[in-house]
Amino acid sequence: MKNNYINISSTNLGGTLFIPATHKNLFEVVEGKKYPNLKSVLIDCEDSINNEDLELALQKIKQLLLNINNSKCLVFIRPRDIEILKEILTYDGVEKIDGFILPKFSLQNAEEYLSILESSSHCIMPSIEGEELFDNSKLMQLKNILKPYSEKIILIRFGLEDMLRQLKMRRECSDSIFDYSVSSTVLGNFIAIFKSAGFSISGGVYPCFNDSDGFKRDLKRDLKEGLFSKTIIHPNQIAICNEIYKVSQREFDEALEICESFKSVFSQNSKMVEKVTMLPYSREILLRAEIYGIRDLS
């Protein structure tokens, strides 16, 4: 096993590049030869694969697992469904990947998904995409189902495009998903329910891959809303993610002071700081600085 799931934080993920399992450069991407600054990759055999191409996708995954040796990025597979997950877990070399993204995770399949992976060292990222998004009581049920597996769960993903489809909505590239009252309410409830239970949550897909300014705005809004990591759909989004995820010198200095201070309450840049309250956020800032660096303002 390349990594133990306990050692993987959502902060390590950065931008997670979505790539179909049938992609011609799959091996080069996973090995880090094509995009050396990529932090994590999602090998998909669900929505991006037509039914007639599924067998080819699985053969490509089989071949990949036999041949990869030292991937420089975190590697995840998104199976098509539970049956395909079971099949992939039988492949030689499956221990070389870091984990699985569980698509269409719902009250109907949650316990089966989790039982299959309970004895595995793979980490997991459930993706909630269905009617549960709009029902807080069902989200609470899913939260309670997931809590015993919290050490295995890097973060929880939400199906942003699936949510919009169910609402019969489509956003413009210039708009944040938090600008619309309905989607903002849905995501606000989702974030409150899962983050209050200690789970990290990723940002939604930004579909306008040629709009770098819009992508930057989207990333910054994610951070403002407490979201980290993002499924990216184009290689030109890799460098942008890595840059936006850097921390400012002020953020770093404040976080370091909070972590090192022996005082329980003190003044910092005209703000009151309670160390116990601010410690989790400050540790996250220091980890981001370690992974992505400190932003150069010169």
N, C-alpha and C positions, 0 to 999 in steps of 0.2 A: 504494500500500500504506500503510495507516494506521500500522502498526508494523513494524519489522524484528524477526524472531524473536530475534535476539541480544540485544535490549534488554528482553525480557520475562522476568522472573523468576517463579518459582512464588509468591513473596511478593506479587506484584502481583495475583494472582487473587482473594484473599480467598474469600468464599463465592461459588460459581459457580451462579447460578440456572438450574435446569433448566426449560425451557419448550418445549412442543410447537410445531413449525413452524406448526401450524394455529391457534395461539392468537389470539384476537380482538384482543389488545393487543400483538401481537408488535412492531410498529413502535415503539410508545411505549416499550416496555421497552428495546429495543435502542438507541434514541436517547437514553435516559436521562431521558426526560420523566416516566415513571411512578415509577421508583425511582432518584432522583438519586444515592444513596449506594451503589448496586450497583457492585461492582468488575468483575465478569465475568458473561457469560451464555452458556449452552449452548442452542443451537437444535437441537432433536431431531427427526429424522425416522426414528428406529429404534423402540424399544420402546413409545413413547407414541403411535405412529401405526398405526392399523389398515391392513391391506393396501388396502382400498377407499378410504382417505383419502390414500394416498401421493402420487398425482398432484396433489391439492390442496396438500399440504405442499410439494411441489417448486415449484408455481406461486407459493405465498406467498414462498418463499425467493427466487425469481426477481424478484418484485416488490420485495421488501425490498432486494435488492442494487442495484437500479436507483435506489432512492429514499433510502437512508441516505447521509448526507454527513459527519456528525461525531459518531459515537457516543462517549459519555463513558465507556463501559466496554469492556473487552476482549470481543470477539465470536468465538465458536467454533460450528462446525456439527458435529453428529454425524450422518454419513450412515448410511443403512441397511446398506450393504455396499460392497464395492469398486466395483461397477458404478455405484451411485448417486454415489459419490465422483467417479468419472470424469465423470459427467454434470454435477455441480455445478461442477467445475473449468472447464467450458466456458461457464458463465453470465457474461454481462456484469456487471461490478462485483464479481466474486468476490475481486478484489484488496483490496476494502474490509474484509474480515474478517481476523482475526488468525490463525486456524488451524482445525485439525480435531481432534476427538476420534475415535480409531479404535476402533470397537467390536469386541468379540470377537477381539481381537488374539491371534494364535496362531502356532505354528510352521507351520501350513498356509498362512497368508496374509501373514505378516510381511514377507517380502521383496517381495511384489507391492505391498503398501501403501506401503512405503518407496520403491520404485522410481518409483511414480507421483508421489510428492511430492518426489523428490530435487532436481529443478530449480526447485521452487516456493519462494517466499519465505515461505510459510505455516509457522507452527510446528505441532507435533503433540503430542498426548497419547495414547499407546497405552493402551488399557483391556484388561487381562488378566482374563478372566472364566471360562475353561474349565478343563479337566483339568490344564493346566500349573500352576495354583495349588497342586496337591498333589504335584508332582514337582519336586524341587530341580534335578535334572539338566536338565529341560526349561526351567526358569526360567533356569538358567545359559546355555543355548543362546540363549534370547531376549535375555538381557543382552548376549551377545557379538554378536548380530545388530544390536542397537540402538546399541552403543557408537560406531560410526563416524558416527552421526547425532546424537550427544549435543547438539550446538549447536542443533539444531532442536527438541529435546525439552524442553518446559517441565517436565513431570513425568510420572510413570507412575501410572496409576490401576488399582485392583483392583476387581473386581466383588463387592462385599460381599454383596449380596442373592443373586447368582449362586452365591457360595461357600456360603452358608447353604442354598440350595436343593439343591445337590449333596450337602450333608451331612445333608439332611432335618432342618434345625434352624430354629428361629425364636427370636429374642431378645426379651426384655421391654424396655419403654422404660427401666426403671430400671437395666438392666445394660449395662455396656460390653462390646463385642465381645471385649475382652481379658480378660474375666472367665471365659470358657469355655475350657477347656484345649485343645480341638481347634482352634478358630478362632484362638486366641492363638498356638498353635504354627505354624499355616499362615502367619499374618501376620508373625510374628517372623522366619521364614525368608525370606519375601518381602522384608521391609524390609532384612534383613541383606544379601541378595544384590544388590539394586538400589542401596541407599544407599551401600554400600561401593564401588560403581562410579561414584559421583558423581551419581546420579540423585536428584531429589526425588520424593516420593510423597505423594499426597493422602490425606486421611482418607475413610473410607467414609460413605455416606449414613446419616443418622439419620432413620428413617421416621416418628417420632412428632412431627409438625409442630406439635401443640398443647401439647407439653410443653417449655416454654422452659427450665426448670431442668435437665431431662434433656439437652437440647441443649447447654447450657453445660457440663455435666459431660463430655459426649462430646467437645466441642471441646478442653477442657483436657486430657483423656486423649490426644487426638491429639497435642497439643503435647508432652506428656510422652514419647510414643513416637517423637517425631521426625517427625511427619506435619504437613503444612501444606496449606491450602486444603481445600475441601469442596464437593461438590455439594449444593446446598440445594434443597428442594422446596416452600418456601413463603416468600412475601415477609417474613413476620415473623421469619425467621431472618437476614435481611440485617444488621439493626442489631446483633444479638447477635454475629454473626461479627466485625463491625468493632470491637466493644467488646472481645471476648475477645482479639483479635489485637493490641491495644495492649500495650505493654511497661510494666513498672513502672519507677519512677524508679531503683531500685537496679539493675535489669537494664541500664538505659541507661547509668548512671554506670560500672558495671563494664565494659561493652562498650567504652565510649569510652576508658577508661583502658588497656584491653588494646590497642586499635588505635593509641593515641597513644604508648604507652610505648616507650622505647628499650632497655629491659631485656629480656633473653631469658627470665629467670625472676625472679619477684617474689612477694611476699605481698599478698593482697587479701582483706580481710574474713575473716581467719584461714584462708584457703585458699592453697595454692601454685598459682601460675599459670605455665604455660609458654606464652609468647606464640604460638609457631608452632602449638601444639596447639589453642589456644582462638581463634585468629584467624578461621577460617571461621564459627564460631558467633557470634562477636562482631559480625562484619560483617552477619550476618543480623539480629541484634537491632537494629542501627542502621538497617537498611533498613526493618524493621517499624515502628520509631519514626517514620521519615520518612513512611511511607505511612499508618499508622493512629494515630499519636500516642502520648503517654505517659499512662498511666492516672492519673486524678485520684483520690487516696485521701481527699480532704477530704469 
